[in-house]
Amino acid sequence: MDNIITFEDFTKVDLRVGTIIEVNDFPEARRPAYQLKIDFGDLGIKKTSAQITTLYTKDQLLKKQIVAVVNFPKKQIGKFMSECLLLGAVDGKDVILLNPEHKVENGSIVS
């Protein structure tokens, strides 16, 4: 494996659990995507976009808990500013979101 990192590198990645509180279409995206607002508890609400329209409807995503990286720099995607990165397993072209098996407090640290 060529991409070996140290434990110290891993500890720099801030992984948190949040709950999706708003889902909107993102018609300006190059590939079909949603714009999401996610509640991370004490960290506040962060926005992101995700190309997950093939496996998830807006109703399925609303109130769903997810895992995201919350300490990347903001990224401009068209007219939209993404503030976090959802984590998921890539299965071909589809992304299956990672989420806790049981409900946990928003903002919980993933380690």
N, C-alpha and C positions, 0 to 999 in steps of 0.2 A: 504494500500500500504506500503510495507516494505522498499522501496528504496528512501525514502524521502531525498532530498538534500536541502541545503540552497541556497538562491539567490547568495551568494558569491561563492559557489561551481560552479554554472552555469556560472558565469562571468569568470571563469578560462578557460572555453572551448572557443577556438577561431574558430568560424565558419565563413568561407569566401566563396564567389562566385568566381569560376574560369572557364576558357574555356579550354576544351580538345583540345590539339593541335597535339597530336600524339597518335595513337592506334596501338599496336602490339599484335600478338598472344603470349601466354605464355605457350608453350608446356611442360615446366618443372613443372607446377603447378599440384597439386594432383587432383583438379577439374578444368574443363575448365574455363579459365580466360583470361583477357586481361591485358597487361601492358600499362599504360596510362601516358602521360605527360600533365600536366595541368598548364596553365598560370594564376597566381594569381596577376598579375599587379606588384605593387611595392614589393610584397613579393617574386617575382621571379617564376621560374618554378619548380614544384614539381612532383615527380613520385609516382605512386601507382599501385597496381594491384587490379582487381575487378572481381568477379565471376558473370558477367552479360551477358554472351554469349548467354543465351537462349532468352532474350528479345531484345538485341541490336546487330546490326551489327557494324563493324568497321566504315562504312560510316555514319551510324546514329549517332555515338558518336562523330565523328570529328566535331569540332566547336560547340559542345553542351555545354551550361553553366550548371554547377553543383554546389552543396553545399558540402563542405568538412570541416572536422576538420583539422586545419593546425598546431596545437601545441602539438600533441602527439610526443613521442620520435620515432625516426626512427626504423623500424622493418625489420629484415632480413627475406626474404621469399625465400628460396633456394639461388640462386645466385643473387637475386634481392633485392634491398633495397627500401622499401616503406617509403615515407616521409609524407603522409597524408592519411586521411580516408574519402572515399566518403560516403555520407549519402543517404539512401534509405529506402523505406518501404518494409518489407518482406511479400511476398504473397506466402505462401507455400514454395517452393524452389527458387522462383524467387525474384529478387530485382528490385524494380522500383525506379529509381533515383529521388532524390528531385532536383528541379531546379526552378529558378525564372520564373514567368509568363511572364515578359518582360525582355529584354536585359538590363543588368546593367554593370557598370564598373568592370573589373576583380579586385579582391581584396576587393570588397565591403564587409562590415561586416554584418553578419546575426545576428539579435537580437530578 
